[in-house]
Amino acid sequence: MERIHKTAIIEEGAIIGEGVRIGAYSIIGKDVKIGKNTEIQSHVVIEGITEIGEENTIYSFVSIGKNSQDLKYAGEPTKTVIGNKNQIREFVTIHRGTTDRWETRIGNNNLLMAYVHVAHDVIVENNCILANSVTLAGHVVVEEFAIIGGLTPVHQFCRIGKYSMIGGASAINQDICPFMLAEGNKAEMRSLNGIGLKRRGFSREEIINLKNAYKIIFRSSLSMKEILEKLKKDFENDKNIEYLYQFIEVSNQNRGLTR
């Protein structure tokens, strides 16, 4: 009990794990479940059907699990699910899902810096960094190890590919290809995220292949059909290029690819 400040409000029904710390004036709703050794600092509000894993740090003035801002949302019993070892900094807002996915989900080991907004039905995978004031509109997917620079809005239904990096103050209204670096308002593809890939342990051969794939996709005059055919032919058995191929195929059917 000494780990929970006397001014905190824990509604009956909330499940609080071993070693959880809850700071002054925080409010935990009745349908909230918090895993062991998570720290919730002062003035945090967590409500709705919300599951938070272990060893997270949730800083002051964060709001998690409130109703979606989607005007079609009619109070359905949707969820917010957060994994383990995340850092959620001051004034972050994370809204519950709607009937699209029925949940908003954040994975493990992510850093959400101050004033990040995660809208309904968003998926943030593992090991991502969202810098200050990143705004994810509804249904966005951020794949593992992606980095999004500060003050960047991302349009509904966009996908941010794994190991990609987006420069600060960009504007994203189409999918960002995995392994690449984009920036600008509106965002344009600039280069392979070579430094990031080196830091993540990609081999020299993998980086060379991805650099050549970048040239085919973004610096050639080929049609998209020809690009896909060439990727499949020139990089047989390369798992990274195969992932690129699949990502582009899906993008062509939805938001389209940032070029």
C-alpha positions in Angstrom: 0.0 0.0 0.0 2.9 2.4 0.6 3.6 2.3 -3.1 0.2 4.0 -3.9 0.0 7.7 -2.9 -2.8 8.5 -0.5 -4.4 11.0 -3.0 -4.5 8.4 -5.9 -8.0 7.0 -6.8 -8.1 3.3 -7.6 -11.6 2.3 -8.5 -13.0 -1.0 -7.3 -12.3 -3.8 -9.8 -8.9 -2.5 -11.0 -6.2 -5.1 -10.9 -2.9 -3.7 -9.7 0.2 -6.0 -10.0 2.9 -6.6 -7.5 5.4 -3.7 -7.2 3.3 -1.2 -9.1 3.8 2.5 -7.9 1.1 5.1 -8.4 1.7 8.7 -7.8 -0.3 11.6 -6.4 -3.7 12.4 -7.9 -3.6 9.6 -10.5 -6.9 7.9 -11.3 -7.2 4.2 -12.3 -10.5 3.0 -13.6 -12.4 -0.1 -12.6 -11.6 -2.1 -15.9 -7.9 -1.4 -15.8 -5.2 -4.0 -15.3 -1.6 -3.0 -14.6 1.3 -5.5 -14.6 4.0 -5.8 -12.0 6.7 -3.2 -11.4 5.0 -0.5 -13.6 5.5 3.0 -12.4 2.6 5.5 -12.8 3.6 9.0 -11.8 1.4 11.8 -10.6 -1.8 13.2 -12.3 -2.2 10.2 -14.7 -5.6 9.1 -15.9 -6.1 5.5 -17.1 -9.7 4.3 -17.8 -11.7 2.1 -20.0 -10.9 -1.6 -20.7 -7.1 -1.1 -20.5 -4.3 -3.6 -20.1 -0.8 -2.4 -19.2 2.1 -4.8 -19.0 5.1 -5.0 -16.7 7.9 -2.5 -16.0 6.5 0.4 -17.9 7.1 4.0 -16.8 4.1 6.3 -17.4 5.0 10.0 -16.7 2.8 12.8 -15.3 -0.3 14.0 -17.1 -0.7 11.0 -19.4 -4.2 10.0 -20.5 -4.8 6.3 -21.5 -7.9 4.5 -22.6 -10.4 7.4 -23.1 -13.1 7.3 -25.7 -12.1 7.6 -29.4 -12.4 11.0 -31.1 -14.0 9.1 -34.1 -17.5 10.6 -34.4 -18.8 7.1 -35.4 -17.7 5.7 -32.0 -20.8 4.8 -30.1 -19.4 3.6 -26.8 -18.6 0.0 -27.8 -16.5 -2.0 -25.3 -13.2 -1.6 -27.1 -9.7 -1.9 -25.5 -6.3 -0.3 -25.1 -3.5 -2.8 -24.7 0.1 -1.8 -23.8 3.0 -4.2 -23.5 6.1 -4.2 -21.3 9.0 -1.8 -20.7 7.6 1.2 -22.5 8.4 4.8 -21.6 5.4 7.0 -22.0 6.3 10.6 -21.4 4.4 13.7 -20.2 1.1 14.6 -21.8 0.9 11.6 -24.1 -2.7 10.6 -25.1 -3.6 7.1 -26.1 -7.3 6.4 -27.1 -9.1 3.1 -27.0 -10.1 1.3 -30.3 -13.3 1.3 -32.3 -15.1 -1.4 -34.1 -12.4 -1.5 -36.8 -9.8 -3.4 -34.7 -11.6 -3.2 -31.3 -8.4 -2.1 -29.7 -5.4 0.3 -29.8 -2.2 -1.7 -29.2 1.3 -0.6 -28.2 4.0 -3.3 -28.0 7.2 -3.5 -25.9 10.2 -1.3 -25.3 8.8 1.8 -27.1 9.6 5.4 -26.3 6.7 7.8 -26.7 8.0 11.3 -26.0 6.0 14.3 -24.7 2.7 15.2 -26.3 2.5 12.2 -28.6 -1.0 11.3 -29.6 -2.0 7.7 -30.4 -5.5 7.6 -31.9 -8.0 4.8 -32.1 -7.1 1.4 -33.6 -3.4 2.3 -34.0 -0.8 -0.4 -33.7 2.7 0.5 -32.6 4.9 -2.6 -32.6 8.1 -3.0 -30.6 11.3 -0.9 -30.1 9.9 2.3 -31.8 10.7 5.9 -31.0 8.0 8.6 -31.5 9.5 12.0 -30.8 7.8 15.0 -29.2 4.3 15.8 -30.6 4.1 13.0 -33.2 0.4 12.6 -34.1 -0.8 9.2 -35.2 -4.3 9.4 -36.7 -6.7 6.4 -36.5 -5.8 3.0 -37.9 -2.1 3.8 -38.4 0.5 1.0 -38.1 4.0 1.6 -36.9 6.2 -1.4 -37.5 9.2 -2.5 -35.3 12.3 -0.3 -34.9 10.7 2.7 -36.7 11.7 6.2 -35.6 9.4 9.2 -36.3 10.8 12.7 -35.8 9.0 15.4 -33.7 6.0 17.4 -34.9 5.1 14.8 -37.5 1.5 14.0 -38.3 0.6 10.7 -39.9 -2.6 10.3 -41.9 -5.2 7.7 -41.1 -4.6 4.1 -42.4 -0.9 4.8 -43.2 1.8 2.3 -42.4 5.3 3.2 -41.2 7.6 0.3 -42.3 10.0 -1.4 -40.0 13.5 0.1 -39.5 12.4 3.3 -41.3 13.1 6.8 -40.1 11.1 10.0 -40.7 12.6 13.4 -40.2 11.1 15.9 -37.9 8.2 18.2 -39.0 7.3 15.9 -41.9 3.8 15.3 -43.1 2.9 11.7 -43.9 -0.1 10.9 -46.0 1.1 7.7 -47.7 2.9 4.6 -46.5 6.6 4.8 -45.6 8.7 2.0 -47.1 10.6 -0.3 -44.6 14.3 0.4 -44.2 14.1 3.9 -45.7 14.5 7.5 -44.6 11.8 10.0 -45.5 11.3 13.7 -44.7 9.6 16.8 -45.8 6.2 18.5 -45.9 4.7 16.6 -47.8 7.2 13.8 -47.1 9.4 12.4 -49.8 11.7 9.4 -49.8 15.3 10.6 -49.4 17.6 7.5 -49.0 18.1 4.2 -47.4 18.2 4.4 -43.6 21.8 3.1 -43.8 23.1 4.4 -40.5 20.1 3.0 -38.7 20.5 -0.4 -40.3 24.2 -0.5 -39.3 23.3 0.3 -35.7 20.7 -2.6 -35.8 23.3 -5.1 -37.0 22.4 -5.5 -40.6 25.3 -7.0 -42.6 27.2 -5.2 -45.4 25.6 -7.5 -48.0 22.1 -6.8 -46.6 22.6 -3.0 -46.8 24.1 -3.2 -50.3 21.1 -5.2 -51.5 18.7 -2.7 -49.8 20.5 0.2 -51.3 20.2 -1.3 -54.8 16.5 -2.0 -54.1 16.0 1.7 -53.1 17.4 2.8 -56.5 15.1 0.5 -58.3 12.0 1.6 -56.4 12.6 5.3 -56.0 15.2 6.4 -58.6 14.2 4.4 -61.7 11.6 5.2 -64.4 10.1 1.7 -64.1 6.4 1.2 -63.6 5.3 -0.2 -60.2 4.6 -3.5 -61.9 8.1 -3.6 -63.4 9.6 -2.6 -60.1 8.0 -5.5 -58.3 9.0 -7.9 -61.1 12.6 -6.7 -60.9 12.8 -7.0 -57.1 11.5 -10.5 -57.3 14.0 -11.5 -60.0 17.2 -9.7 -58.8 17.0 -10.5 -55.1 15.8 -14.0 -54.8 16.0 -15.5 -51.3 16.7 -12.1 -49.7 14.3 -11.9 -46.8 14.5 -8.1 -46.5 13.7 -7.5 -50.2 10.9 -10.1 -49.9 9.4 -8.0 -47.1 9.8 -4.9 -49.2 8.0 -6.5 -52.0 5.1 -7.6 -49.8 4.9 -4.2 -48.2 4.7 -2.4 -51.6 2.0 -4.9 -52.8 -0.2 -4.1 -49.9 0.4 -0.3 -50.2 -0.6 -0.3 -53.8 -4.1 -1.6 -52.7 -4.5 1.0 -50.0 -2.9 4.4 -49.3 -0.1 4.1 -51.8 3.7 4.6 -51.2 5.5 7.8 -50.4 7.9 8.3 -53.4 
